[in-house]
């Protein structure tokens, strides 16, 4: 048996029952240009107790397939997300644009 893969990432969705979607960032250096590039992967992870919430940083570990897409489980919550009050976002008020054409009731002088 080999060592199981472990990743640390951020929970980007917790809308499913007992499942969270974790976004894992990987940084790699370009072979020719030596530029560091970020790449992201999303993994579905089993969250049995339901403790991991949106925005939390979690550590996940590879496990046997639990469903079609889910083959990781949440080991621990590294950092809890800050509690932010939900603010209602109102639709922005757009300025009324004046047309170049005169209105029907106005006379052209």
SVG drawing of the C-alpha trace seen along z (x, -y; Angstrom):
<svg xmlns="http://www.w3.org/2000/svg" viewBox="-47 -78 61 80">
<polyline fill="none" stroke="black" stroke-width="0.4" points="0.0,0.0 1.3,-3.4 0.9,-6.7 -2.4,-8.5 -2.4,-11.9 -3.1,-14.9 -4.0,-18.4 -4.9,-21.6 -7.5,-23.8 -10.5,-26.1 -14.1,-25.0 -15.9,-26.7 -19.3,-24.9 -21.1,-23.1 -24.5,-22.9 -24.5,-19.1 -25.3,-16.7 -22.1,-15.3 -20.0,-16.7 -17.9,-19.8 -16.1,-21.0 -12.5,-21.9 -10.4,-24.1 -6.7,-23.2 -4.0,-25.5 -0.8,-24.2 2.2,-26.4 4.6,-25.2 7.5,-26.7 7.5,-26.9 10.4,-24.9 11.6,-27.4 10.5,-30.8 10.9,-30.2 7.6,-31.9 5.6,-30.6 2.1,-29.7 -0.9,-28.9 -3.2,-26.2 -6.3,-25.1 -8.2,-21.8 -11.6,-21.1 -12.2,-18.0 -15.3,-16.7 -14.6,-15.5 -16.7,-13.6 -17.7,-15.7 -19.5,-13.3 -20.0,-15.5 -20.8,-18.6 -18.2,-20.8 -16.5,-22.2 -18.3,-25.3 -17.9,-27.7 -14.6,-29.6 -12.8,-27.2 -9.3,-26.0 -9.3,-22.2 -6.9,-19.3 -8.2,-16.4 -6.9,-12.9 -7.5,-10.4 -9.7,-7.4 -11.6,-4.7 -14.3,-5.9 -17.3,-7.0 -19.4,-8.0 -18.9,-8.8 -16.9,-11.9 -16.0,-11.7 -12.7,-10.1 -11.4,-12.3 -12.4,-12.9 -11.9,-15.9 -9.2,-15.1 -9.2,-18.4 -10.2,-22.0 -7.0,-24.0 -8.6,-27.4 -12.2,-28.5 -13.6,-31.2 -14.5,-34.5 -18.2,-35.0 -19.4,-37.7 -22.9,-39.1 -24.9,-38.7 -25.6,-42.1 -28.5,-42.5 -27.1,-43.8 -29.5,-46.1 -29.7,-46.4 -27.5,-49.3 -29.4,-52.4 -28.2,-53.2 -28.3,-56.8 -31.0,-57.5 -29.3,-58.2 -30.6,-61.2 -31.3,-60.4 -30.2,-62.8 -33.6,-62.7 -36.2,-65.2 -39.3,-63.9 -42.6,-63.9 -44.2,-66.7 -41.3,-69.0 -41.1,-71.4 -37.9,-71.8 -36.9,-75.4"/>
</svg>
